[in-house]
Amino acid sequence: EMRFIAEIDVMPHKELLDPQGKTVGKNMHHIGIEGVSDVRIGKHIQMIIEASNESSARQEVEKACQKILTNPIMEGYTYVLTAQ
């Protein structure tokens, strides 16, 4: 068995409204931050996976992302997988 770390970023689809990001973006100037035109807020997930090889680890990450870590209707994901 090999050990892998998956660093997963989940973001709302660009076509959808991001109310939390919109609120943060609108309030940036209140704290002296200028020039921000768009803020989108997502989540970052780190998983440690034991698998026989990289391909198997990627399959597990894909399954986790598609079935439990994201809402595919509203969110997309990217990830980086590194062996430990």
C-alpha positions in Angstrom: 0.0 0.0 0.0 1.1 3.5 -0.8 0.1 6.7 1.0 -1.2 9.7 -0.9 -2.4 13.1 0.0 -5.2 14.7 -2.0 -5.6 18.5 -1.9 -9.1 19.2 -3.2 -10.5 22.6 -4.1 -14.3 22.8 -4.5 -15.8 26.0 -6.0 -19.3 27.0 -7.1 -19.8 26.9 -10.8 -19.0 30.3 -12.4 -22.6 30.5 -13.9 -24.2 30.4 -10.4 -24.5 33.2 -7.9 -22.1 33.1 -5.0 -24.0 35.1 -2.3 -21.2 34.7 0.3 -18.5 35.8 -2.2 -20.7 38.7 -3.4 -21.1 40.0 0.2 -17.4 39.7 0.9 -16.5 41.4 -2.4 -18.9 44.3 -1.8 -17.4 44.9 1.7 -13.7 44.9 0.7 -13.6 48.7 0.3 -14.8 49.1 4.0 -11.5 47.6 5.1 -9.4 49.5 2.6 -9.0 46.9 -0.1 -9.6 48.4 -3.5 -9.6 47.0 -7.0 -11.3 43.7 -6.2 -13.9 42.9 -8.9 -15.1 39.5 -8.0 -14.9 37.2 -5.0 -15.9 33.5 -5.1 -15.7 31.4 -2.0 -15.3 27.6 -2.0 -13.7 25.1 0.3 -10.4 23.2 0.5 -10.3 19.6 1.6 -7.3 17.5 2.4 -7.5 13.7 2.4 -4.9 11.0 3.2 -5.5 7.9 1.2 -3.9 4.4 1.4 -4.0 2.8 -2.1 -2.0 0.2 -4.1 -1.1 2.8 -6.8 -1.8 6.3 -8.0 -4.5 5.2 -10.3 -6.5 3.6 -7.5 -6.0 6.6 -5.3 -7.3 8.9 -8.1 -10.4 6.7 -8.4 -11.1 7.0 -4.7 -10.7 10.8 -4.8 -13.0 11.1 -7.8 -15.6 8.9 -6.1 -15.4 11.0 -2.9 -15.7 14.2 -4.8 -18.6 13.1 -6.9 -20.6 11.3 -4.1 -20.0 13.2 -0.9 -17.6 16.2 -1.1 -19.5 18.3 -3.8 -22.9 19.0 -5.0 -22.2 18.4 -8.8 -25.2 20.6 -9.7 -23.7 23.6 -8.0 -20.0 22.9 -7.6 -17.0 21.8 -9.5 -13.7 20.5 -8.1 -10.0 20.2 -8.9 -7.3 18.3 -7.0 -3.7 17.6 -6.7 -2.6 14.1 -5.6 0.9 13.6 -4.2 2.6 10.4 -3.0 3.9 10.4 0.6 
